[in-house]
Amino acid sequence: MALWSVAVLATAAAFVAHLALRFETVRLGYDVGHARRSQRGLVEQRRILSLEAATLRQAARVETVARGSLNMDVPDSTRVIPIQARDSVRTAGRIR
């Protein structure tokens, strides 16, 4: 009778362990699904933001904003001061 009780308890413990592992597997599957949905949303958001950044960097748009909002204009040739080539300029300190 004692041996039979031990066998029943061992079987019950194995069944409970199996159920616990099964429930954990299902829970992890739901977590993975949620993470993948979140990843897809973030990838889509990154694509949209990248497209928007490319649009904002267009030269025509930058010029429109500079002329309209900031009241900028193309400088006269007398206002442009040419600088020497970078190779001929000696720098102090660390050279890049």
Residue frames as a rotation matrix with the C-alpha (Angstrom) as fourth column:
MET 1
0.566 0.825 0.000 0.00
0.825 -0.566 0.000 0.00
0.000 0.000 -1.000 0.00
ALA 2
0.443 -0.489 -0.751 2.83
0.139 -0.791 0.596 2.43
-0.886 -0.369 -0.283 0.82
LEU 3
-0.642 -0.712 0.286 4.57
0.361 0.048 0.931 1.67
-0.677 0.701 0.226 -2.47
TRP 4
-0.166 0.687 0.708 1.33
0.975 0.004 0.224 2.29
0.151 0.727 -0.670 -4.34
SER 5
0.759 0.426 -0.492 0.85
0.552 -0.822 0.140 5.65
-0.345 -0.378 -0.859 -2.52
VAL 6
-0.059 -0.871 -0.488 4.39
0.078 -0.492 0.867 6.71
-0.995 0.013 0.097 -3.43
ALA 7
-0.692 -0.175 0.700 3.74
0.663 0.230 0.713 5.80
-0.286 0.957 -0.043 -7.07
VAL 8
0.310 0.891 0.333 0.48
0.938 -0.343 0.046 7.80
0.156 0.298 -0.942 -7.14
LEU 9
0.686 -0.117 -0.718 2.15
0.276 -0.871 0.406 10.81
-0.673 -0.476 -0.566 -5.49
ALA 10
-0.433 -0.901 -0.045 5.08
0.209 -0.149 0.966 10.63
-0.877 0.409 0.253 -7.93
THR 11
-0.460 0.351 0.816 2.67
0.887 0.140 0.440 10.46
0.040 0.926 -0.375 -10.88
ALA 12
0.658 0.741 -0.130 0.67
0.752 -0.657 0.058 13.40
-0.042 -0.136 -0.990 -9.53
ALA 13
0.339 -0.623 -0.705 3.86
0.132 -0.710 0.691 15.43
-0.931 -0.328 -0.159 -8.99
ALA 14
-0.690 -0.589 0.421 5.03
0.461 0.091 0.883 14.66
-0.558 0.803 0.209 -12.53
PHE 15
-0.046 0.773 0.633 1.62
0.979 -0.092 0.183 15.69
0.200 0.628 -0.752 -13.89
VAL 16
0.783 0.295 -0.548 1.67
0.473 -0.854 0.216 18.97
-0.404 -0.428 -0.808 -11.93
ALA 17
-0.136 -0.913 -0.384 5.23
0.115 -0.399 0.910 19.67
-0.984 0.080 0.159 -13.16
HIS 18
-0.621 -0.025 0.784 4.14
0.760 0.225 0.609 18.94
-0.191 0.974 -0.121 -16.73
LEU 19
0.434 0.867 0.244 1.18
0.889 -0.456 0.039 21.33
0.145 0.200 -0.969 -16.42
ALA 20
0.586 -0.286 -0.758 3.38
0.247 -0.828 0.504 24.05
-0.771 -0.483 -0.415 -14.91
LEU 21
-0.541 -0.840 0.044 5.85
0.245 -0.107 0.964 23.73
-0.805 0.532 0.263 -17.77
ARG 22
-0.372 0.487 0.790 3.05
0.927 0.142 0.349 23.74
0.058 0.862 -0.504 -20.33
PHE 23
0.710 0.666 -0.229 1.48
0.691 -0.722 0.043 26.89
-0.137 -0.189 -0.972 -18.88
GLU 24
0.222 -0.729 -0.647 4.89
0.090 -0.646 0.758 28.59
-0.971 -0.226 -0.078 -18.81
THR 25
-0.681 -0.448 0.579 5.44
0.560 0.192 0.806 27.66
-0.472 0.873 0.120 -22.47
VAL 26
0.112 0.822 0.559 2.08
0.969 -0.216 0.122 29.15
0.221 0.528 -0.820 -23.45
ARG 27
0.762 0.142 -0.632 2.77
0.409 -0.862 0.299 32.32
-0.502 -0.486 -0.715 -21.46
LEU 28
-0.228 -0.932 -0.283 6.18
0.136 -0.318 0.938 32.72
-0.964 0.175 0.199 -23.12
GLY 29
-0.513 0.128 0.849 4.54
0.850 0.211 0.482 32.21
-0.118 0.969 -0.217 -26.52
TYR 30
0.617 0.779 0.110 2.14
0.782 -0.622 0.020 35.07
0.084 0.074 -0.994 -25.79
ASP 31
0.508 -0.520 -0.687 5.06
0.148 -0.733 0.664 37.25
-0.849 -0.439 -0.295 -24.63
VAL 32
-0.581 -0.743 0.332 6.96
0.423 0.072 0.903 36.52
-0.695 0.665 0.273 -27.85
GLY 33
-0.118 0.634 0.764 3.89
0.981 -0.047 0.191 37.36
0.156 0.772 -0.616 -29.94
HIS 34
0.827 0.411 -0.384 3.45
0.504 -0.845 0.179 40.64
-0.251 -0.342 -0.906 -28.10
ALA 35
0.098 -0.887 -0.451 7.15
0.099 -0.442 0.891 41.51
-0.990 -0.132 0.044 -28.55
ARG 36
-0.615 -0.309 0.725 6.97
0.700 0.208 0.683 40.74
-0.362 0.928 0.089 -32.29
ARG 37
0.387 0.810 0.440 3.90
0.899 -0.438 0.015 42.97
0.205 0.390 -0.898 -32.72
SER 38
0.763 -0.175 -0.622 5.70
0.213 -0.840 0.499 45.72
-0.610 -0.513 -0.604 -30.85
GLN 39
-0.314 -0.947 0.066 8.78
0.305 -0.035 0.952 45.25
-0.899 0.319 0.299 -33.03
ARG 40
-0.306 0.269 0.913 6.73
0.952 0.062 0.301 45.50
0.025 0.961 -0.275 -36.23
GLY 41
0.769 0.639 -0.029 5.16
0.638 -0.765 0.088 48.73
0.034 -0.087 -0.996 -34.97
LEU 42
0.490 -0.667 -0.560 8.55
0.064 -0.614 0.787 50.19
-0.869 -0.422 -0.258 -34.08
VAL 43
-0.515 -0.656 0.552 10.02
0.596 0.189 0.780 49.23
-0.616 0.731 0.293 -37.47
GLU 44
0.105 0.651 0.752 7.09
0.960 -0.265 0.095 50.90
0.261 0.712 -0.653 -39.22
GLN 45
0.896 0.198 -0.397 7.48
0.348 -0.870 0.351 54.00
-0.275 -0.452 -0.848 -37.05
ARG 46
0.007 -0.972 -0.234 11.21
0.205 -0.228 0.952 54.11
-0.979 -0.054 0.198 -37.83
ARG 47
-0.439 -0.117 0.891 10.46
0.878 0.155 0.453 53.86
-0.191 0.981 0.034 -41.56
ILE 48
0.568 0.741 0.359 7.98
0.777 -0.626 0.063 56.73
0.271 0.244 -0.931 -41.35
LEU 49
0.781 -0.318 -0.538 10.39
0.138 -0.752 0.645 58.90
-0.609 -0.578 -0.543 -39.34
SER 50
-0.300 -0.918 0.261 13.21
0.473 0.095 0.876 58.14
-0.829 0.386 0.406 -41.77
LEU 51
-0.159 0.351 0.923 11.01
0.970 -0.120 0.213 59.20
0.186 0.929 -0.321 -44.67
GLU 52
0.859 0.508 -0.068 10.01
0.507 -0.825 0.250 62.37
0.071 -0.249 -0.966 -42.83
ALA 53
0.385 -0.804 -0.454 13.66
0.180 -0.417 0.891 63.19
-0.905 -0.424 -0.016 -42.05
ALA 54
-0.496 -0.552 0.670 14.60
0.744 0.127 0.656 62.73
-0.447 0.824 0.348 -45.70
THR 55
0.282 0.695 0.662 11.77
0.886 -0.453 0.098 65.03
0.368 0.559 -0.743 -46.71
LEU 56
0.914 0.091 -0.396 12.85
0.299 -0.811 0.503 67.69
-0.275 -0.578 -0.768 -44.21
ARG 57
0.071 -0.984 -0.163 16.44
0.288 -0.136 0.948 67.57
-0.955 -0.115 0.274 -45.49
GLN 58
0.273 0.058 0.960 15.55
0.958 0.072 -0.277 68.35
-0.085 0.996 -0.036 -49.11
ALA 59
-0.704 -0.703 -0.097 17.41
0.685 -0.709 0.168 71.40
-0.187 0.052 0.981 -50.38
ALA 60
-0.514 0.574 0.638 14.30
0.263 -0.602 0.754 73.05
0.816 0.555 0.159 -51.80
ARG 61
0.555 0.755 -0.350 12.48
0.553 -0.019 0.833 72.81
0.622 -0.656 -0.428 -48.47
VAL 62
0.063 -0.620 -0.782 15.48
0.942 -0.221 0.252 74.08
-0.329 -0.753 0.570 -46.52
GLU 63
-0.854 -0.377 0.358 15.77
0.496 -0.798 0.343 77.02
0.157 0.470 0.868 -48.90
THR 64
-0.075 0.916 0.395 12.05
0.314 -0.354 0.881 77.77
0.946 0.190 -0.261 -48.57
VAL 65
0.641 0.279 -0.715 12.26
0.746 -0.007 0.666 77.80
0.181 -0.960 -0.213 -44.78
ALA 66
-0.308 -0.851 -0.426 15.45
0.881 -0.424 0.209 79.89
-0.358 -0.311 0.881 -44.84
ARG 67
-0.838 -0.003 0.545 13.95
0.335 -0.791 0.511 82.50
0.430 0.611 0.664 -47.18
GLY 68
0.007 0.972 0.235 10.43
0.188 -0.232 0.954 82.53
0.982 0.038 -0.184 -45.71
SER 69
0.763 0.393 -0.513 10.70
0.512 0.115 0.851 82.00
0.393 -0.912 -0.114 -41.99
LEU 70
0.316 -0.749 -0.582 14.25
0.821 -0.092 0.564 83.16
-0.476 -0.656 0.586 -41.32
ASN 71
0.953 0.131 -0.273 14.39
-0.012 -0.884 -0.468 85.99
-0.302 0.450 -0.841 -43.89
MET 72
-0.008 -0.991 0.132 17.70
0.114 0.131 0.985 84.71
-0.994 0.022 0.112 -45.28
ASP 73
0.916 0.205 -0.346 18.98
-0.302 -0.220 -0.928 85.39
-0.266 0.954 -0.140 -48.77
VAL 74
0.618 -0.746 0.246 21.89
0.779 0.540 -0.320 84.34
0.106 0.389 0.915 -50.96
PRO 75
0.422 -0.498 -0.758 24.93
0.312 -0.705 0.637 86.48
-0.851 -0.505 -0.142 -49.97
ASP 76
0.926 -0.217 -0.308 26.66
-0.377 -0.529 -0.760 88.78
0.003 0.820 -0.572 -52.44
SER 77
0.631 -0.753 -0.187 30.07
0.536 0.597 -0.597 87.76
0.561 0.277 0.780 -53.66
THR 78
-0.045 -0.655 0.754 31.55
-0.280 -0.717 -0.639 90.63
0.959 -0.240 -0.151 -51.65
ARG 79
0.382 0.284 0.880 30.25
-0.909 -0.055 0.412 89.09
0.165 -0.957 0.237 -48.42
VAL 80
0.995 -0.065 -0.079 31.79
0.071 0.995 0.069 85.68
0.075 -0.075 0.994 -49.09
ILE 81
0.345 -0.927 0.145 35.30
-0.930 -0.317 0.185 85.27
-0.126 -0.199 -0.972 -47.71
PRO 82
0.679 -0.138 -0.721 37.18
-0.220 0.899 -0.379 82.28
0.701 0.416 0.580 -49.16
ILE 83
0.667 -0.494 0.558 39.26
-0.582 0.123 0.804 80.25
-0.466 -0.861 -0.205 -46.73
GLN 84
-0.279 -0.856 -0.435 42.47
-0.960 0.261 0.101 78.40
0.027 0.446 -0.895 -47.43
ALA 85
0.252 0.299 -0.921 42.41
-0.387 0.903 0.187 74.73
0.887 0.310 0.343 -48.24
ARG 86
0.909 0.211 0.360 42.31
-0.409 0.271 0.871 72.54
0.086 -0.939 0.333 -45.16
ASP 87
0.730 -0.667 -0.147 45.57
0.641 0.743 -0.193 70.77
0.238 0.047 0.970 -46.07
SER 88
-0.072 -0.828 0.555 47.62
0.443 -0.526 -0.726 73.97
0.894 0.193 0.405 -45.89
VAL 89
0.419 0.271 0.867 46.26
-0.587 -0.647 0.486 75.07
0.693 -0.712 -0.112 -42.53
ARG 90
-0.571 -0.640 -0.514 48.38
0.096 0.570 -0.816 74.02
0.815 -0.516 -0.264 -39.56
THR 91
0.572 0.806 0.154 46.45
-0.159 -0.075 0.984 73.11
0.805 -0.588 0.085 -36.47
ALA 92
-0.434 -0.650 0.625 47.60
-0.777 -0.082 -0.625 73.18
0.457 -0.756 -0.469 -32.91
GLY 93
-0.088 0.382 0.920 47.17
-0.814 0.505 -0.287 70.08
-0.574 -0.774 0.267 -30.87
ARG 94
-0.303 0.016 0.953 45.86
0.131 0.991 0.025 66.79
-0.944 0.133 -0.303 -32.14
ILE 95
-0.649 0.065 -0.758 45.59
-0.741 -0.282 0.610 66.30
-0.174 0.957 0.232 -35.89
ARG 96
0.147 0.818 0.556 42.49
-0.467 0.553 -0.690 64.48
-0.872 -0.158 0.463 -37.05
